[in-house]
Amino acid sequence: MALGIVNALEDQVLKQAVQRAKIQKKVTLHTLRHSFATHLLKNGTDLRYIQTLLGHNSSKTTEIYTHVSTKALRDIRSPLDKLNLGKDNEQK
C-alpha cells in the first residue's frame, strides 16, 4: 500500500475514534503518540523502553517527554510520609 493511502486510513480511523469518544479537542496521531509516551513516563516506565516503543534512534528525541510540571513536583510524596511518624504517633 502506498504511504499516502496508509496515512489517510490512519487519519480516518483516528477521526472515527475521536467522534465515538465524543472528544471535543483537536486530536492528531502526534497528539496520541505524545500522550501515550507521557502517560508511560508518569507511570514509571523507563525512558529507554519508551524510546524503543516510539522507535526513536536518539534518547534526546525521547527526552522531550521528560519536562516536569510544577503540579507533578508538588504531588511527590516521600515514602516516609506513609509511615505515620507524626506527632499523633508520639503520644501512643
C-alpha positions in Angstrom: 0.0 0.0 0.0 1.3 3.5 -0.8 2.3 5.6 2.2 -0.4 8.3 1.3 -3.1 5.7 1.5 -1.9 4.4 4.8 -1.8 7.9 6.3 -5.3 8.6 5.0 -6.6 5.3 6.6 -4.8 6.2 9.9 -6.4 9.6 9.9 -9.8 8.2 9.1 -9.6 5.6 11.9 -8.5 8.3 14.4 -11.2 10.6 13.3 -13.9 7.9 13.9 -12.4 7.0 17.3 -12.4 10.7 18.4 -16.1 11.1 17.3 -17.1 7.9 19.1 -15.4 9.0 22.2 -17.0 12.5 21.9 -13.7 14.2 22.3 -14.1 17.9 21.5 -10.4 18.9 21.3 -8.3 18.6 18.2 -6.6 15.2 18.1 -3.9 14.1 15.8 -1.8 11.0 15.6 1.1 13.0 17.0 -1.1 14.1 20.0 -2.0 10.5 20.6 1.6 9.4 20.4 2.7 12.2 22.7 0.0 11.4 25.3 0.9 7.7 25.2 4.6 8.5 25.9 3.7 11.0 28.6 1.4 8.5 30.4 4.0 5.8 30.2 6.6 8.1 31.8 4.2 9.3 34.5 3.5 5.7 35.4 7.2 5.0 35.9 8.2 3.4 32.6 11.9 3.7 32.0 12.7 6.3 29.3 14.8 3.7 27.4 11.7 1.5 27.0 9.7 4.5 25.8 12.4 5.3 23.3 12.2 1.7 21.9 8.4 1.7 21.7 8.4 5.1 19.9 11.2 4.0 17.5 13.5 6.9 18.4 17.1 6.4 17.5 18.3 9.1 19.9 17.4 9.4 23.5 17.4 13.1 23.0 14.3 12.8 21.0 12.5 10.9 23.7 13.7 13.3 26.4 11.1 15.8 25.1 8.6 13.9 27.2 10.6 14.5 30.5 9.5 18.1 31.0 8.4 18.2 34.6 5.3 20.1 35.6 5.1 22.1 38.8 2.0 20.2 39.8 3.7 16.9 39.4 6.5 18.1 41.6 4.0 19.2 44.3 2.3 15.8 44.2 5.5 13.9 45.0 5.3 12.4 48.5 8.1 10.9 50.5 7.8 7.2 51.3 8.4 8.3 54.9 5.0 10.1 54.8 3.3 6.7 54.7 4.9 5.6 57.9 2.7 7.9 60.1 5.6 9.1 62.2 3.9 12.4 63.0 3.0 13.8 66.4 -0.1 11.7 66.7 2.0 8.6 67.0 4.4 10.0 69.6 1.5 10.0 72.2 0.8 6.3 71.8 
